[in-house]
Each structure stands twice: as C-alpha cells, then as structure tokens.
Amino acid sequence: MQKETHTFTPNAYSAPAKIFHWLIVLLLIVQYTIGWLMPDVGRDTQPIGLISWHLSIGSLIVLVVVARLLWRWTHPAPAALKTTSLFLQQIAHFTHVILYALLIAFPLMGWANASSRGWPVSLFGVVPLPPLSPKGSSVGHLLGDAHQLTVWILLALVGLHIVAALYHHLIVKDDTLKRMLP
C-alpha cells in the first residue's frame, strides 16, 4: 500500500482568510448573475424579486469584505514567495487595495442609489439598514450611474486577479495559487 503524501505550504493563508476569499468569490458570482438577470431599473421599478435579492447580497458583500479586512488587519498575509519580484509584489498589493476599495464602494453606491429611490435596504428582509442618501437625492442617482459603470472595472480587476493566479500556477509554477486553495 502506497503512503499518501500531502503538500504542505507553510506560507499558506489561514483557514478564515481562505473562507472569506472564497465566500466573496461565491457572492460575486451570485451577485453578477442576479445583476444581469434582474429587470432594468426604471422610474417606477419596485425593489422586489431579483432586485431585492441584489440589494441584500450587495449588503452581505460589504459585511463580508469588512470582516475580511478586519481579519487581514489582525492577521497579516503570509510573506510573498521568493519567486515573486518586488515589481509584481507591488502590482499585486495595489490591485488588492483597489479590489477591496471597489468591493466596499461598489455595493455602497448601489445602496445609496436604492435609498435615493426610496427603497428600503435590508439584509435579506431581517436586518433593516439605514438609507445612505435621502429620497430623490441627485447624488444617490449619480452613484447609481457610477454603480453601473463600476461593474466593468470590478470585473476587469477580478479577471486580472485570476490571470495573475494562473500565471503563477502555470508559468512560474510556484505555490501562489495553492496558498489560497481550500
């Protein structure tokens, strides 16, 4: 009988960091799917069905990202691998900062837009959330327009993040990707 061997990476991310990462990935997949399937939002649109789900999942994304940032603040990421140049480390850091900022700002823009429409925002109908802009607010409506444009920026950065992970795994052949896998 052959003994099974396991690859252990001492510089792997902690279990909570991995859970936060993959939970955010899952929430973004669900959120983007709902965003593309839900009806266009117009003047008389009501926050029901997929729109209500979209608002709740957006709120949950903010909550999970803030929790992840608090975890990251108290539990630093493992050191960069020696195969990663300083230049790539700086690009990775900058990309992560922008990703975190967008993952918070993006849902907040949608929430402010919902508030400007007079829609109540809650976490799955259980936890009501305060409005981020007054009803009829032109700033809230403008943030809604920015929300629709930012969807593409966030998607592009997520794509870049995936390409970078695959680059490390397939070309550099280091453990960068393995450090975040469950």
C-alpha positions in Angstrom: 0.0 0.0 0.0 1.4 3.3 -1.0 1.6 6.1 1.6 -0.4 9.2 0.6 1.6 12.4 0.7 0.2 15.8 1.2 1.9 19.0 0.1 2.0 21.4 3.0 2.7 25.1 2.3 3.9 26.8 5.4 3.1 30.2 3.9 -0.5 29.4 3.2 -3.3 31.7 4.1 -5.2 30.9 7.3 -8.5 29.0 7.1 -10.6 32.1 7.9 -8.7 34.1 5.2 -9.5 31.4 2.7 -13.1 31.2 3.8 -13.5 35.0 3.4 -11.8 34.9 0.0 -14.0 32.1 -1.5 -17.2 33.4 0.1 -16.6 36.7 -1.6 -16.0 34.9 -4.9 -19.2 33.0 -4.5 -21.2 36.1 -3.5 -19.8 38.0 -6.5 -20.8 35.2 -8.9 -24.3 35.2 -7.5 -24.5 39.0 -7.5 -23.3 39.4 -11.1 -25.7 36.6 -12.2 -28.6 38.3 -10.4 -27.5 41.7 -11.8 -27.6 40.5 -15.3 -30.9 38.6 -14.9 -32.9 41.2 -12.9 -35.1 43.7 -14.8 -33.7 47.1 -15.7 -34.3 49.6 -13.0 -36.5 52.5 -14.1 -38.5 55.3 -12.5 -41.4 53.0 -11.5 -39.4 49.9 -10.6 -40.1 48.3 -7.3 -37.4 46.5 -5.2 -39.0 43.1 -5.4 -37.8 39.7 -6.6 -34.3 39.7 -8.0 -33.8 43.4 -7.2 -34.5 42.7 -3.5 -32.0 39.8 -3.6 -29.5 42.0 -5.4 -29.7 44.6 -2.6 -29.4 42.0 0.1 -26.4 40.3 -1.4 -24.7 43.6 -2.0 -25.2 44.4 1.7 -23.8 41.0 2.6 -20.8 41.6 0.4 -19.9 44.8 2.3 -20.3 42.9 5.6 -18.0 40.0 4.5 -15.4 42.3 2.9 -15.3 44.5 6.1 -14.9 41.3 8.2 -12.2 40.1 5.9 -10.3 43.4 6.1 -10.6 43.2 10.0 -9.2 39.7 9.8 -6.4 40.8 7.5 -5.6 43.7 9.7 -5.2 41.5 12.7 -3.7 38.5 10.8 -1.2 39.7 8.1 -0.9 37.8 4.9 1.9 35.3 4.5 5.1 36.7 3.1 5.4 36.8 -0.7 7.1 33.9 -2.3 10.7 34.3 -3.4 9.7 33.6 -7.0 7.7 36.9 -7.0 9.7 40.0 -8.0 9.3 43.2 -6.0 7.6 44.8 -9.0 5.0 42.1 -9.2 4.5 42.2 -5.4 3.8 46.0 -5.7 1.3 45.4 -8.5 -0.4 42.7 -6.5 -0.6 44.9 -3.5 -2.0 47.8 -5.5 -4.5 45.5 -7.2 -5.7 44.1 -3.8 -6.1 47.6 -2.4 -8.3 48.6 -5.4 -10.2 45.3 -5.2 -11.0 45.9 -1.6 -12.0 49.5 -2.2 -14.3 48.6 -5.0 -15.8 45.7 -3.1 -16.9 48.2 -0.5 -17.6 51.2 -2.7 -19.5 49.3 -5.4 -22.3 48.0 -3.1 -22.4 51.3 -1.2 -23.1 53.1 -4.5 -26.0 50.7 -5.2 -27.3 51.1 -1.7 -27.2 55.0 -2.0 -29.0 54.7 -5.3 -31.7 52.5 -3.7 -32.0 54.9 -0.9 -32.4 57.8 -3.3 -35.3 55.8 -4.9 -36.9 55.5 -1.5 -36.3 51.8 -1.4 -35.8 50.2 1.9 -32.5 48.2 2.1 -32.2 45.3 4.4 -30.1 42.2 4.9 -32.5 39.5 3.5 -35.5 41.3 4.9 -34.3 40.7 8.5 -31.9 43.5 9.4 -33.0 46.9 8.1 -30.2 49.2 7.0 -30.3 53.0 7.2 -30.6 54.9 4.0 -27.3 56.3 2.6 -29.0 59.1 0.7 -32.3 61.0 1.0 -35.1 60.1 -1.3 -34.8 61.9 -4.5 -31.2 62.7 -4.0 -29.4 63.6 -7.2 -26.1 62.3 -5.6 -27.8 59.0 -4.9 -28.9 58.8 -8.6 -25.5 59.7 -9.8 -23.9 57.0 -7.6 -26.4 54.6 -9.3 -25.0 55.5 -12.7 -21.4 55.1 -11.3 -22.5 51.7 -9.9 -23.4 50.6 -13.4 -20.1 51.7 -14.8 -18.0 50.3 -12.0 -19.4 46.8 -12.6 -17.0 46.6 -15.5 -14.0 47.9 -13.6 -14.5 45.4 -10.8 -15.0 42.6 -13.3 -11.8 43.5 -15.1 -9.8 43.6 -11.9 -11.2 40.2 -10.8 -10.2 38.9 -14.3 -6.7 40.3 -13.8 -6.5 38.7 -10.3 -7.5 35.3 -11.9 -5.0 35.7 -14.7 -2.2 36.5 -12.2 -3.1 33.4 -10.1 -3.0 31.2 -13.2 0.3 32.9 -14.4 1.9 31.9 -11.1 0.5 28.4 -11.2 1.0 27.5 -14.8 4.1 29.6 -15.9 6.1 30.5 -12.8 5.0 27.2 -11.2 5.1 28.4 -7.7 2.7 28.0 -4.8 0.9 31.3 -5.0 -2.4 29.8 -6.1 -2.1 26.8 -3.7 -1.7 29.1 -0.7 -5.3 30.3 -1.2 -6.9 27.0 -2.2 -9.1 25.3 0.3 
